[in-house]
Amino acid sequence: MNHLAKSLALTVLLLASPRTIAAEPWDPASAYHERQIEGWRVLVNQKLDCNEQRKLCDEALKLLGDHLYRVSRVVPAEALAKLRQVPIWVELSHPKHKCMCYHPSPVWLREHGMNPEKAGGVELANAATFLKWTREQPWMVLHELAHAYHHKVLGHGHKELKECFQRAVASKSYETVLYIHGDKKRHYALNNDQEYFAEATEAFFGTNDFYPFVRAELKEHDPELFKLLCKLWGEK
């Protein structure tokens, strides 16, 4: 190879190397062990699923299994089949999330240095926090799955749900409600119609940490939303 050809080859290599050699700022899908738990595809980061973290990993997955089992018992079959299409990613301790979240956008994930493959999935981002926080939020997993259902099945532009939320905001009935600790707070559902739906779903099928805590209270406090949830989740 002559000197010109060598120079050109070196230039091509140098130009290409940042794209081909530089690692992405997130763990690739190959860094996860895949499991099936109660009909869900669960991807567990090897940083958690290892001998050094065995106790924490086993406890977190056992609790996740308990949550998913309870979800499978109360959600109607057709809606449950949709929820089981949502993958769940499990981390040891993700620096950008405190506990659990649903990821609707691959673009947002990439822009924030996170794996875009997690889009459309639920992330259990901190195993230790999950074990702690679920003592007061026993239907946390359902809450995040409800976000996925809202996004993928109902659509974020769902007219009836948005209108129901707007009427709830206008009524001010969620401005000061009883919280699980015994004090009163502004309901988390008032953040937007997505949280309104997910929070109510917890009370509809299980127990929420804000009043209305359970189904009977939800029916009394927000009968319009209760009726809509029966329709959206396919209850007869």
C-alpha positions, 0 to 999 in steps of 0.5 A: 500500500502506498503512502497516499492509500495509507493516509486515506485509510487512517483518515477513514478509520479516525473519522469512523472510530467515534461512532463505532468504538464509543459506547452508548451512555446506557447498558445495552439490552445484552446486559439484561437477563430475561425472565418471565414473571406472571406472563410479563417479560422482565429484563433484569440488569446484570448489575442486580442479577448477580451474586453480590446483589443476590438477596436484594435481587431475589426480594425485588423480583419476589415482590414484583411477582406479587404485584403482577399476580395481584394485577392478573387477578383483578384486571379484566382479561382483555385489558390484562392481555394488553398489560402483559405486552408491556416489558418491565426493565429492572435496575439495581439503582438508576441514577436518573429515576427514584423508583418506577416510571413508564417510558412513552418516548424513545426520543426523550430517552435518547436525549436524556442519555437512556436506552431508547429500547425502554420506550413502551416499557415500565422501568423499576429503576431502584430495587431497594427503593421499590422494596421500601416505597411499596409499603405505602404504595401497594399498587405501584406496579399497576400505576405504571402499567396504567400509564402504559395502557393509557398511552398504548391502548386509550391514547393520550388524547382520549377525549372523555378522560381529558374532559372528566379530568378537567371537570375534576380540576374545576370541582376542586374536590381533589385539592385537599384530600387525606393522605396515607400518613394521616395528613392532608395534601393536594392529590397527585392526580391533579398533575395531569390527566395521565396521573388522574387515570393512573391514580384512580386505577389504583383505587379502582382495582386495589388501594391508593395512598391518596383519598379516595383510597379504595373502589367504594370511596372512588365511586362516591367521591368521583362517580363520573370517573368511576363509571368511565373506568368501568368502561375503559378497563372493560368491566361489565 
